[in-house]
Amino acid sequence: MSFAMHAKARPKFSGARAEARKLVEIYSAPSIPVAEVAEQNGVNVVFQDMGKYAESVAGLLDFNARRIYVNKADPIARQRFTIAHELGHWVLHRNAFLAKPESYPVLPRFQRVEDNNAFEQEANAFASELLVPRHLLMQVRGAPVSALASVFDVSREMMENRLKHVD
């Protein structure tokens, strides 16, 4: 399936979450060391000055160089989500991208994402499960959202979204 076809297809959330679970099942407590998980999967994480694009680009994945570039000006919680999101593209979508490297050798991650792009939705589901694994969330699920966000080292908005989509 080509990139364009898949990007417009229905997202496969359960598959994305299952792939993330494989990477974090060994952890028994939050916060997940997301940069370390990326490195363990062969992807280097580089904190980068995005220059004039700092307001619009959270990060990007260079498939060929096996690098995730993260906007170093972003808050830590945002950086962690960006790493997890881009790692999601690496794990879930690299074969589609590498099959046609001339089309998308680098995938920018803009802070406002098209809602209808299956690749982006899958990468978001992967990131959500990676940062807030179900097996750890279920142990503390009744706690206040702000406390959970702090414990898992994610934004309040991300935690609210995660709590809505616990499967």
C-alpha positions in Angstrom: 0.0 0.0 0.0 1.4 3.4 -0.9 1.9 6.2 1.6 -0.9 8.3 0.0 -3.4 5.4 0.1 -2.6 4.5 3.7 -2.6 8.1 4.9 -6.2 8.3 3.8 -7.2 4.9 5.0 -8.9 4.1 8.3 -6.3 4.2 11.2 -5.4 1.0 12.8 -5.4 2.1 16.5 -5.3 -1.3 18.1 -2.3 -2.3 16.0 -0.5 0.9 16.8 -1.2 0.5 20.6 -0.1 -3.1 20.5 3.3 -2.2 18.9 3.8 0.4 21.6 2.9 -2.1 24.4 5.7 -4.4 23.1 8.2 -1.7 23.7 7.1 -0.7 27.2 5.9 -3.9 28.8 9.3 -4.2 30.7 8.7 -0.9 32.6 7.1 -1.2 36.0 6.8 2.5 36.8 6.3 5.8 34.9 7.9 8.0 33.5 8.9 6.0 30.4 12.4 7.0 29.2 11.1 7.7 25.7 14.4 8.8 24.2 16.1 5.7 25.5 13.3 3.5 24.0 13.9 5.3 20.6 17.7 4.6 20.9 17.0 1.0 21.7 15.1 0.8 18.5 17.9 2.1 16.4 16.8 5.8 16.2 18.9 8.6 17.5 17.2 11.6 19.2 18.6 15.0 18.5 17.4 18.2 20.2 17.5 20.9 17.5 17.0 24.6 17.2 14.3 24.8 14.5 15.1 28.4 13.7 12.3 30.2 11.9 10.2 27.0 12.0 10.3 26.7 15.8 6.7 27.9 16.2 5.3 25.4 13.7 7.5 22.3 13.9 7.6 20.1 17.0 10.0 17.7 15.4 10.7 15.4 12.4 11.8 11.9 11.6 14.6 11.4 9.0 14.1 7.8 8.0 17.3 7.6 6.1 19.5 9.0 8.9 17.5 7.1 11.5 17.1 10.3 13.5 14.3 12.1 15.3 14.9 15.8 15.5 13.0 17.5 18.4 12.4 21.2 18.8 14.6 22.0 21.8 12.4 25.1 22.5 9.3 23.1 23.3 8.3 22.2 26.8 9.6 18.8 28.1 6.2 17.1 27.9 5.8 18.2 24.3 9.3 17.0 23.4 8.5 13.6 25.0 5.3 13.4 22.9 7.1 14.3 19.8 9.8 11.6 20.3 7.0 9.0 21.0 5.0 10.2 18.0 8.0 10.1 15.6 9.1 6.7 17.0 5.5 5.6 16.2 6.2 6.5 12.5 9.5 4.6 12.7 7.9 1.4 14.1 4.6 1.5 12.2 5.3 3.3 8.9 9.0 3.0 7.9 8.5 0.3 5.3 5.9 2.5 3.5 8.2 5.4 3.5 11.4 3.5 2.7 9.6 1.8 -0.3 9.4 5.3 -1.9 12.3 7.3 -0.3 12.0 10.0 -3.0 8.4 10.8 -1.8 9.0 11.2 1.9 12.5 10.8 3.1 11.8 13.2 6.0 8.3 13.5 7.6 7.8 16.8 9.4 5.6 16.8 12.4 3.7 20.0 12.5 2.0 21.0 15.7 -1.4 21.1 14.0 -2.1 17.8 12.3 -4.7 16.9 9.8 -7.4 14.9 11.5 -8.0 12.6 8.6 -4.5 11.4 8.1 -4.3 7.7 9.2 -0.5 7.8 9.6 -0.7 10.7 12.0 -3.6 9.2 14.0 -1.8 5.9 14.3 1.4 7.6 15.4 -0.6 9.6 18.0 -2.2 6.4 19.3 1.3 4.7 19.5 2.7 7.8 21.4 -0.2 7.8 23.8 0.3 4.1 24.7 4.1 4.5 24.8 4.0 7.4 27.2 1.1 6.2 29.3 1.1 2.4 29.1 -2.3 0.8 30.0 -0.7 -1.6 32.5 0.7 1.4 34.5 -2.3 3.6 34.1 -4.7 1.0 35.4 -2.8 1.0 38.7 -3.4 4.7 39.3 -6.4 5.5 37.1 -8.6 7.1 39.8 -6.0 9.8 40.6 -6.6 13.5 39.5 -5.7 14.2 35.9 -3.0 16.8 36.9 -1.4 14.2 39.2 -1.4 11.6 36.5 0.1 14.0 34.0 2.9 14.9 36.4 3.6 11.2 37.3 3.7 10.2 33.6 5.6 13.4 32.6 3.0 14.3 29.9 0.8 17.4 29.4 -2.6 17.6 31.0 -4.2 17.7 27.6 -2.4 14.5 26.6 -3.5 12.8 29.8 -7.1 13.8 29.4 -7.1 12.4 25.9 -5.4 9.2 27.0 -8.0 8.6 29.7 -10.8 8.9 27.1 -9.1 6.2 25.0 -8.1 3.5 27.4 -9.0 0.2 25.7 
